[in-house]
Amino acid sequence: MPTWMVENQKDAKNLQVVLPKLAPPESPIYAVMPYYKELGLKQRAMIEFLKEKLKK
């Protein structure tokens, strides 16, 4: 599973990283939206949230 999905469990010592050198390669994540529409507050907030959470 992606680390960001189980981060809380790992911090609580419920999970343990096994074989850290065999981690999958990173892959980019894109936010896709129609070009003709301005982003609403909810969409902008979600994108900012994801950028902050997925930052290394």
Beta strands, then each sheet from edge to edge (+ up, - down):
end
